[in-house]
Amino acid sequence: MNKIFFVIAILLLPMLGVAQNVGLNIGDKAPEISAKTPDDQVLKLSSLKGKLVLIDFWASWCGPCRRENPNVVAVYNAYHDKKFKSGEGFEIFSVSLDNNKSAWTKAIEKDQLTWASHICDYKGWYGEASTVYELESIPMNFLIDQDGIIIAKNLRGPALENKIKELVVE
């Protein structure tokens, strides 16, 4: 009897979308996103074309995001000025899912997120970027090459530094 349920489950899961790969994948072109910076200027992801870019989705209210930020800062500080196989320099494009500008900007300062590319549309999960990138949770990130192609995703902790280090030209 258990074998019958197992076979039925295996056959039905793909039809229900459970076993299918949802969202953007490695090899896909990273969709353009834009929103306002903390100083209310519109910034587009495409402005970083030619560089290795980590698109980092986070929010000030997200505990796991805030705990990951020191790792992201360390990788940025170590690799920002390096030469890469897939881009000239390394940048981070931070996309916040915050609804509150003050909380967002205070978190940027407190966590010492010193790179220049920070955007937020204050729509949280319903914002353009979270919708286009089909986010289901944060923190989430996508590493894109100089042409805007996704070469890795969901890199945290040592996996982020290992991937960046792998791309450095000695």
Secondary structure, 3 states (H helix, E strand, C coil): CHHHHHHHHHHHHHHHCCCCCCCCCCCCECCCCEEECCCCCEEEHHHHCCCEEEEEEECCCCHHHHHHHHHHHHHHHHHCCCEECCEECEEEEEEECCCCHHHHHHHHHHCCCCCCEEEECCCHHHCHHHHHCCCCCCCEEEEECCCCEEEEECCCCHHHHHHHHHHECC
